[in-house]
């Protein structure tokens, strides 16, 4: 008993950290979301619901829907690109597998903003890719890649792909090979075995990866700001503008709270599924 | 299951706690009360300590700071902000900066909020030669809280090799020759402002019916836009923009980036040329306000204005600065502005009414959404 109490003290530093730098600021955001703006453009704490009424103004519906739509497409793309990569490394990487994983992770040490700027340089109308396209005669005029919804989604996919690959890699690596062999023994083709055995067995990784990609993507603003056009405004941009351009912190806070509540629904759904999956695994 | 229920109960308790906390701070302002005891003082230009400058990045020739430090035996340090809202937040939290560079609008807000110090221009050597328009602007009518640093006009830049049908009008923002290659500044005042000018309204109109018309203008213009962006020089140089609303200083920068600067031209529009000022102010929390005032005067000296303009490409409305800028843009004189034409000041952005400001922001957000 006494030793347990001793070990509990190890929670203290992390607990204080979370309380001071996460819970407290979050509480301030929540408090400010009920506030208003004074004549100097300062946020004033208060207790009124005007900001929430503004959030549910129909004008912002397309922004929210667009963000969720981009995020869903991004999840699907990350899955389609990430699964084969993770599968290959986990099953055929052999002694190179850690090198390959490192090769995937290292580019993500570079700041997301800087990496996105690199895309601008590559894909702009007179950038490297377009110069190559024109020089090779593939197209007479440069192709407009950036300032389109496709560019925003491509930027998001690139930006968050690693969050899909790592959990997928973990679950594929843990996969018992004899299960696949059993599938083949039961006269399943490779494709059938993959669909009916491999994918269900790595479901946990798929789910974890999807959630890890979906959550930050919905709130992203960098990709839309640098690669977007006039119709790619996302909820992250909306929130950022409230803080840095419109001097309306209370409205920005209300938007943040609503977005977090919305994302929490997905999180709860995920935790329940994951919990159920674990229970089944035990049985 | 019991575990989940416990979590739910904890969650509810935490939520109630936060709500209570929210109720507790109700009425308080974000930030903490700062020491405004210096607010009534009138700053004199004399060395009273080392200088801490708070400025946009890449906005001042480092050689000027170095020379000033050597001449007066003080240490000059510069830190940077990347937007004015962040600068305001730091000041309200009590940041001890000695010198800041806010836009006219922000000078107005800083002054009303008692965040900047008053000073007497009489002891300064280089203020007499400030262009008349910039001597006492609306945000500082008695010329006691600020000195002008740079100014900028808003016009339209275009690619002369792609577009040949410009009309010196804000209607060029929907020129069909450049359909889908047009950029609008991602700035609510510049965006709504040019729409107001197209519709022949006062630049800063707060009339709801007029703003509704301008909103429609913006929505029509949006059809032909490639994006909203403030990176005008990058957009021009990368080839993305054939036409872009732009500040004149960005043109100087863009033209310096390419082998043949004549592909970028600039026009000011007959409906009106919005003009803005970045000023110099001393925060109320400054530790060395006297040194700051001395340095402001030093920046306005003809020799320093001349090299500063050559360094950052933004015009300064003082002797030396005017000549330097005219020389920089001699191949494309439209980038320069005839300062005598700026009298009256009807094309300065000024939204002093908080309600109007909110309304403008709402319209801009709805246009971008």
Interface residues (C-beta under 8 A of the other chain):
Chain A: X27 X30 X31 X32 X34 X37 X38 X39 X40 X41 X42 X43 X44 X45 X46 X47 X59 X60 X62 X63 X120 X121 X124 X125 X126 X127 X142 X144 X146 X147 X228 X229 X230 X231 X233 X237 X238 X241 X243 X244 X245 X246 X247 X248 X249
Chain B: X18 X21 X22 X23 X25 X26 X27 X28 X29 X30 X31 X83 X85 X86 X88 X92 X109 X112 X113 X180 X187 X188 X222 X225 X226 X227 X228 X238 X239 X240 X354 X357 X358 X361 X364 X365 X366 X368 X369
